[in-house]
């Protein structure tokens, strides 16, 4: 199965090539595939802030390479480059507040800077660390895909109907995807009858990105408005809701794209299993529960306008882009370290003590 998954990697959102970071502009998909090149930490921070790159793992990977670009400029300028690099750490950290993978990746890069010794090729060392973060995420995706697929097969052997939200696919990661990685693996195993993708307002990641990824690989997918989810669970015999995560706290609460919380409530009411798929870098053991997660709120114009044209009356808009799903609504969290069923603080602590499975 692992070799089959590797062969199925067709979509890529991030590429490091000859000292430049290339990002697929996800704002333009699916109508246009345009790659943008970045050569500075500030440029990468702007790309993260303005949604050129999105998805928690992908944001962390992009930030790591942003630090490489920052270090290159600081080294060329001379003087105390490590002190000057702190500004790049700050700019990148400020780009988005909720996705913990961003801060995890920056901390890993900071630790690599601190381990440098006299005579080391600092730039080569930092580049190798960023490449390692990318490759580590790719491997984690493959492991999670297999674990999640096995959970689906464990409960029912035939083709099933699945529901997903936002985009937790290859576009959001360094490889196969988290939630969509599981769905891809399940499709290859003959376990997918149909996937329902919620459109995911206001940026329409489900409509523009998830539907595009799945349709491009021949996975049966139907797009639905977000507010149709409860009706679909009632009428379409959906067996699993499968989503990604931007931050998971020590007790198993999950911050993910706005609308995930209501999906979990609806899933529990309708007897639909709820799976969260995320690498262990998404788990923030420093936060006791979801009440401590900072929730990003973006410009209300994202709701009030479509393609630059105002569609609402002269009113204010509230635009939180994440919500928190309590652990007691989650059936299973899948990571590259293993699976946590009915998560709680003790089970999460035990998970984080494990090594990767592959």
HELIX and SHEET records of a PDB file:
HELIX    1   1 UNK A    2  UNK A    7  1                                   6    
HELIX    2   2 UNK A   41  UNK A   49  1                                   9    
HELIX    3   3 UNK A   56  UNK A   77  1                                  22    
HELIX    4   4 UNK A   81  UNK A   93  1                                  13    
HELIX    5   5 UNK A  100  UNK A  114  1                                  15    
HELIX    6   6 UNK A  122  UNK A  155  1                                  34    
HELIX    7   7 UNK A  170  UNK A  172  5                                   3    
HELIX    8   8 UNK A  179  UNK A  188  1                                  10    
HELIX    9   9 UNK A  205  UNK A  205  1                                   1    
HELIX   10  10 UNK A  206  UNK A  210  3                                   5    
HELIX   11  11 UNK A  211  UNK A  216  1                                   6    
HELIX   12  12 UNK A  226  UNK A  228  5                                   3    
HELIX   13  13 UNK A  229  UNK A  235  1                                   7    
HELIX   14  14 UNK A  260  UNK A  270  1                                  11    
HELIX   15  15 UNK A  280  UNK A  282  5                                   3    
HELIX   16  16 UNK A  290  UNK A  292  5                                   3    
HELIX   17  17 UNK A  301  UNK A  304  1                                   4    
HELIX   18  18 UNK A  327  UNK A  329  5                                   3    
HELIX   19  19 UNK A  345  UNK A  352  1                                   8    
SHEET    1   A 3 UNK A  14  UNK A  17  0                                        
SHEET    2   A 3 UNK A  20  UNK A  24 -1                                        
SHEET    3   A 3 UNK A  35  UNK A  38 -1                                        
SHEET    1   B 7 UNK A 221  UNK A 224  0                                        
SHEET    2   B 7 UNK A 192  UNK A 198  1                                        
SHEET    3   B 7 UNK A 160  UNK A 164  1                                        
SHEET    4   B 7 UNK A 238  UNK A 243  1                                        
SHEET    5   B 7 UNK A 273  UNK A 277  1                                        
SHEET    6   B 7 UNK A 332  UNK A 335  1                                        
SHEET    7   B 7 UNK A 338  UNK A 341 -1                                        
SHEET    1   C 4 UNK A 283  UNK A 284  0                                        
SHEET    2   C 4 UNK A 247  UNK A 249  1                                        
SHEET    3   C 4 UNK A 254  UNK A 257 -1                                        
SHEET    4   C 4 UNK A 322  UNK A 325 -1                                        
SHEET    1   D 2 UNK A 305  UNK A 306  0                                        
SHEET    2   D 2 UNK A 309  UNK A 310 -1                                        
END                                                                             
